Structures are given as C-alpha cells and as structure tokens.
Amino acid sequence: MQFKTFMLSLTVFSFFANGLAQHAPKGNLFIIGGGDRPAAMMKKMVEAARFRPGDYIAILTMSSANPDTSFFYIKEDLHPHCSNAISKLHFTKTNVNNRLMLDSLKKARLIFITGGVQSRFMDVVLNTPVFEAIHQAYQMGATIAGTSAGAAVMSKEMITGSQIRADTLYDGSFDRIEKGNVEIKPGLGLMTNAIIDQHFIVRSRYNRLLTILAQYPEKTGIGIDEATAILVNGNEAEVVGESQVIVVRSPQHVKAINGKIVSFKNANLGIYTDGEKFKL
C-alpha cells in the first residue's frame, strides 16, 4: 500500500512538473533602469534576442508622452547592433483589438517598451489582447525589454511612482518607510517573484523599495540604476551595464508600529555589478 501511494504521488508530481516545464517561457527579459543606454548594453540586449533571418523588433511607445521621439531614439540606439527591421506599435484604447497590429506584436523577436509613465502604458494594455500578445511572444521565445517605465511594468505588482500620505496622493521623493505609502497597480506580470524599481541609485529610492519589501516580504526587491540592466533567464538574472543593481529580500519579523512605521529584521542585501548573477 505504501509503495502504491508513493508511486501515485510520484506520478502526480511528474504531471505537474512536466506541465510547469511546458509552460516555462522560452524568451527572456532585458530590464533597463533608465538613463543612458551604453552601446555595450544595447549590444548585449540584441545578442540576447538571438535573431533569426526575417526577425524584427517592435517598439511599444504607449508609456511616452512623445511616442515618435521615443521611437526615434530607441531606433538610433539599436541600429549599430542589428540590421533587423524596427517598427513602432502604438496601441490606444481604440485599437487594442487591431488584428494586424496584434499579429505583428506576437511575432516580434524583440519587444521594447519605452520610458515615460508606467501607468499610462498599463491603462492601455491591462485586460486587453495586447497584454496577451506580449505574454504569447514571451512564451514563444521573444526577448521583452524596457527602460524606466518600461522596466517598472515587468513586475506583477507595479510601482506607479506615487506615494500616499494621509488621504492625499503625492508625487515626488519618498521621505518615509511607512506601511501602505507606495501606490501599487497591476503590471505585465512577466516577473511574478520580484518587484522592479528603476533609476535606483541616482535617485536614492531606497525608502520606496524597503517599503515595498515590507508590504510584499515574499518578493525580491530589485533596484536597477541608470545605464544598467538585468538580463533575466528563467530564475537567474545577470547584471549588464555601467552601474549597480541592489537586491533586497527575505525580511524577518515584519511589522508596522502604530499601524504605520515599518519595522523588520535581518533582510538580505546584495549589490551586483556588470557580469555578476543572482537568483530570483
């Protein structure tokens, strides 16, 4: 009886393990913290895409207040490193069901999400065929890349850039580590076990990420500085670029004093530079 039970358990485990393997994305993520895009970093992104004959790049510009300008500069940064066709796809609430555009998005080998305002991007994309098309491309082997706002949208829990104090919503610097002070909205969910913050070191966003870590202690908080990126393959990330990536995780004894001021102990902190890798 014990042997039969063991074999049944093994069969069930194998079924779920195989199912997970089949659904693991074939693509990767290239997440840039914003700022300058060094040539070596862009070359690494192009190499990660593993272009085949006929493959092309789709630039999603919905985050930007000036889509044409954003497209122009990203295209200029890509040209020295590849000869593949580059197209702009700017979805709005009126064309999210456009089959031709969606088909182009699903078949792109590299999808690049520009900077701007991450909430502007997700307001168009969330719960639409565009969201599904990005995930389908990722599943089929595409590299999904983004900078600044395009980095923030990668997480399931997306930092909007706003903080909440009392009953009023404010933008600006995060001057406290306080429960519920960081506004979170749904992102693309290409990363489900980590939350991304961008422009991290140059803008001293430590308070924001520590607040997030206290709110989601089971997640890994990743702060990516400017001119720096992480290349994510499966459960591993490699740092690419000129500055650093801060990784914080596993806080212990998380609590909020008087319902507000956050307290926790013994979180793990790592600082990573170009070429170094860490597990997610």
C-alpha positions as CSV (number, residue, x, y, z in Angstrom):
1,M,0.0,0.0,0.0
2,Q,2.8,2.4,0.9
3,F,4.5,1.6,-2.5
4,K,1.3,2.3,-4.4
5,T,0.9,5.6,-2.5
6,F,4.5,6.6,-3.3
7,M,4.0,5.8,-7.0
8,L,0.8,7.7,-7.2
9,S,2.5,10.7,-5.5
10,L,5.4,10.5,-7.9
11,T,3.0,10.3,-10.9
12,V,1.2,13.4,-9.7
13,F,4.5,15.3,-9.1
14,S,5.7,14.3,-12.6
15,F,2.5,15.5,-14.2
16,F,2.7,18.9,-12.6
17,A,6.5,19.2,-13.1
18,N,6.0,18.4,-16.8
19,G,3.2,20.9,-17.0
20,L,5.3,23.6,-15.5
21,A,8.2,22.9,-17.9
22,Q,5.9,23.1,-20.9
23,H,4.7,26.5,-19.7
24,A,8.1,28.0,-18.8
25,P,8.7,31.0,-21.1
26,K,11.2,30.3,-23.9
27,G,12.1,34.0,-24.0
28,N,14.0,36.3,-21.7
29,L,13.7,39.8,-20.2
30,F,16.1,42.7,-20.5
31,I,15.2,45.3,-17.9
32,I,17.0,48.7,-18.0
33,G,17.0,51.1,-15.1
34,G,16.6,54.2,-17.3
35,G,19.0,56.9,-18.2
36,D,21.7,56.5,-20.8
37,R,21.8,53.3,-22.9
38,P,25.5,52.4,-23.4
39,A,26.4,50.7,-26.6
40,A,27.8,47.6,-24.9
41,M,24.5,47.2,-23.0
42,M,22.4,47.5,-26.2
43,K,24.7,45.0,-28.0
44,K,24.1,42.6,-25.1
45,M,20.3,43.0,-25.5
46,V,20.4,42.3,-29.2
47,E,22.6,39.3,-28.6
48,A,20.1,38.0,-26.0
49,A,17.3,38.2,-28.6
50,R,19.0,35.6,-30.8
51,F,17.7,37.0,-34.1
52,R,16.9,34.6,-36.9
53,P,16.6,35.6,-40.6
54,G,13.4,37.7,-41.0
55,D,13.0,38.5,-37.4
56,Y,12.1,42.1,-36.4
57,I,11.8,44.4,-33.5
58,A,8.6,46.0,-32.2
59,I,8.8,49.2,-30.1
60,L,5.9,49.9,-27.8
61,T,5.6,53.6,-27.2
62,M,2.4,53.8,-25.0
63,S,4.3,55.0,-21.9
64,S,5.7,58.0,-23.7
65,A,4.1,61.5,-24.0
66,N,6.1,61.8,-27.2
67,P,5.9,58.4,-28.9
68,D,7.6,59.5,-32.1
69,T,10.5,60.9,-30.3
70,S,10.9,57.9,-28.0
71,F,10.8,55.6,-31.1
72,F,13.4,57.6,-32.9
73,Y,16.0,57.5,-30.1
74,I,15.5,53.8,-29.3
75,K,15.8,53.0,-33.1
76,E,19.0,55.1,-33.2
77,D,20.5,53.1,-30.3
78,L,19.6,49.8,-31.9
79,H,20.9,50.5,-35.4
80,P,24.6,50.0,-34.7
81,H,24.0,46.5,-33.4
82,C,21.5,44.9,-35.8
83,S,20.1,45.2,-39.3
84,N,16.7,43.8,-38.4
85,A,13.5,45.7,-39.3
86,I,12.3,48.0,-36.5
87,S,8.6,49.1,-36.2
88,K,6.6,51.3,-33.9
89,L,3.5,49.9,-32.4
90,H,1.4,52.4,-30.5
91,F,-1.7,50.9,-29.1
92,T,-4.6,53.1,-27.8
93,K,-7.9,52.1,-26.2
94,T,-9.5,52.3,-29.6
95,N,-7.1,49.9,-31.5
96,V,-6.2,47.3,-28.9
97,N,-8.2,44.7,-31.0
98,N,-6.5,45.5,-34.2
99,R,-5.6,42.1,-35.6
100,L,-2.8,43.2,-37.8
101,M,-1.0,45.1,-35.0
102,L,-1.6,42.2,-32.6
103,D,-0.2,39.7,-35.0
104,S,2.9,41.9,-35.5
105,L,3.4,42.1,-31.8
106,K,3.0,38.4,-31.2
107,K,5.6,37.5,-33.9
108,A,8.3,40.1,-32.9
109,R,11.6,38.7,-31.7
110,L,12.4,41.7,-29.6
111,I,9.7,43.8,-27.9
112,F,11.0,47.1,-26.4
113,I,8.8,49.2,-24.0
114,T,9.9,52.8,-23.9
115,G,10.2,55.1,-20.9
116,G,7.6,57.6,-19.8
117,V,4.8,56.8,-17.3
118,Q,4.2,53.2,-16.5
119,S,0.5,53.8,-15.5
120,R,-0.1,55.3,-18.9
121,F,1.1,52.1,-20.5
122,M,-0.9,49.7,-18.3
123,D,-4.1,51.8,-18.7
124,V,-4.0,50.9,-22.3
125,V,-2.7,47.3,-22.1
126,L,-4.3,45.7,-19.0
127,N,-7.0,43.2,-19.6
128,T,-6.7,43.5,-23.4
129,P,-5.4,41.3,-26.3
130,V,-2.2,43.4,-26.2
131,F,-1.4,42.1,-22.7
132,E,-2.0,38.5,-24.0
133,A,0.1,39.1,-27.2
134,I,3.1,40.2,-25.1
135,H,2.9,37.1,-23.0
136,Q,2.5,34.9,-26.0
137,A,5.6,36.4,-27.6
138,Y,7.5,35.8,-24.4
139,Q,6.3,32.2,-24.3
140,M,7.4,31.6,-27.9
141,G,10.9,32.9,-27.3
142,A,10.9,36.7,-27.7
143,T,13.0,39.0,-25.6
144,I,10.8,41.5,-23.8
145,A,12.9,44.6,-22.9
146,G,12.1,48.0,-21.4
147,T,13.6,51.1,-19.9
148,S,12.5,53.2,-16.9
149,A,8.7,53.0,-17.1
150,G,9.2,50.0,-19.4
151,A,11.2,48.4,-16.6
152,A,8.5,49.0,-13.9
153,V,5.8,47.3,-15.9
154,M,7.7,44.0,-15.9
155,S,6.5,43.1,-12.4
156,K,3.2,41.7,-11.4
157,E,3.0,44.3,-8.7
158,M,4.0,47.6,-10.4
159,I,5.3,50.6,-8.6
160,T,3.5,53.6,-10.1
161,G,5.9,56.3,-8.8
162,S,3.4,57.9,-6.5
163,Q,3.3,57.8,-2.7
164,I,0.2,58.0,-0.4
165,R,0.3,60.2,2.6
166,A,-2.8,60.5,4.8
167,D,-5.7,60.7,2.3
168,T,-3.8,62.6,-0.4
169,L,-1.8,61.2,-3.3
170,Y,1.6,62.9,-3.8
171,D,4.4,62.6,-6.4
172,G,8.0,63.2,-5.5
173,S,10.7,61.9,-3.3
174,F,9.8,59.1,-0.8
175,D,10.6,60.6,2.6
176,R,9.5,57.7,4.8
177,I,9.3,54.0,5.2
178,E,5.6,53.6,6.1
179,K,3.0,50.9,5.6
180,G,0.8,51.5,2.6
181,N,2.7,54.6,1.4
182,V,3.7,53.2,-2.0
183,E,1.0,53.1,-4.7
184,I,0.9,49.7,-6.4
185,K,-1.1,48.8,-9.5
186,P,-1.1,45.7,-11.8
187,G,1.8,45.4,-14.2
188,L,2.5,42.9,-17.0
189,G,3.4,40.1,-14.6
190,L,6.3,38.9,-16.7
191,M,8.1,38.7,-13.3
192,T,5.9,37.2,-10.6
193,N,8.5,36.7,-7.8
194,A,10.2,40.2,-7.9
195,I,9.3,43.9,-8.0
196,I,11.4,46.3,-10.0
197,D,12.4,49.8,-9.2
198,Q,14.3,52.0,-11.6
199,H,16.7,55.0,-11.7
200,F,17.5,53.4,-8.3
201,I,20.8,54.7,-7.0
202,V,20.9,58.1,-8.8
203,R,17.5,59.0,-7.3
204,S,18.0,57.3,-3.9
205,R,14.9,55.2,-4.0
206,Y,15.8,53.0,-1.0
207,N,12.9,54.1,1.1
208,R,10.5,53.1,-1.6
209,L,11.9,49.7,-2.2
210,L,12.1,48.9,1.6
211,T,8.5,50.0,2.0
212,I,7.6,47.6,-0.9
213,L,9.6,44.8,0.7
214,A,7.7,45.2,4.0
215,Q,4.4,45.1,2.1
216,Y,5.5,42.0,0.0
217,P,8.0,40.2,2.1
218,E,7.8,37.1,-0.1
219,K,9.1,39.0,-3.1
220,T,12.6,40.0,-4.2
221,G,13.0,43.8,-4.4
222,I,15.3,44.8,-7.3
223,G,16.6,48.3,-7.7
224,I,18.3,48.9,-11.1
225,D,20.4,52.0,-11.5
226,E,20.6,54.1,-14.7
227,A,22.8,52.8,-17.7
228,T,22.4,49.4,-16.2
229,A,20.1,46.4,-16.8
230,I,19.4,42.9,-15.8
231,L,19.1,40.0,-18.3
232,V,16.6,37.5,-16.9
233,N,16.6,33.9,-18.0
234,G,14.3,31.7,-16.0
235,N,15.2,32.0,-12.3
236,E,18.5,33.8,-12.9
237,A,19.4,37.4,-13.5
238,E,22.7,38.8,-14.9
239,V,23.7,42.5,-14.5
240,V,24.7,44.3,-17.6
241,G,25.9,47.9,-17.7
242,E,27.9,50.6,-16.0
243,S,26.4,51.0,-12.5
244,Q,24.8,48.7,-9.9
245,V,21.8,46.6,-9.1
246,I,20.5,46.4,-5.5
247,V,18.7,43.2,-4.4
248,V,16.8,43.1,-1.1
249,R,14.8,40.1,0.1
250,S,13.7,37.9,3.0
251,P,12.9,40.4,5.7
252,Q,12.1,38.8,9.1
253,H,9.6,39.9,11.8
254,V,7.9,42.4,9.6
255,K,5.5,44.7,11.5
256,A,4.1,48.2,11.4
257,I,4.4,50.2,14.6
258,N,1.2,52.1,15.4
259,G,-0.1,50.8,12.2
260,K,2.3,52.9,10.1
261,I,6.1,52.9,10.8
262,V,7.6,49.8,9.3
263,S,10.0,47.5,11.2
264,F,11.7,44.3,10.1
265,K,14.9,42.5,10.8
266,N,17.7,40.6,9.0
267,A,16.8,41.3,5.4
268,N,19.3,40.0,2.8
269,L,21.0,42.8,0.8
270,G,23.2,42.4,-2.2
271,I,24.9,44.9,-4.6
272,Y,25.7,43.5,-8.0
273,T,27.7,44.9,-11.0
274,D,28.3,44.1,-14.6
275,G,28.6,40.3,-15.3
276,E,27.5,39.2,-11.8
277,K,24.5,37.0,-11.4
278,F,21.9,36.4,-8.8
279,K,18.9,34.0,-8.3
280,L,15.4,35.3,-8.2
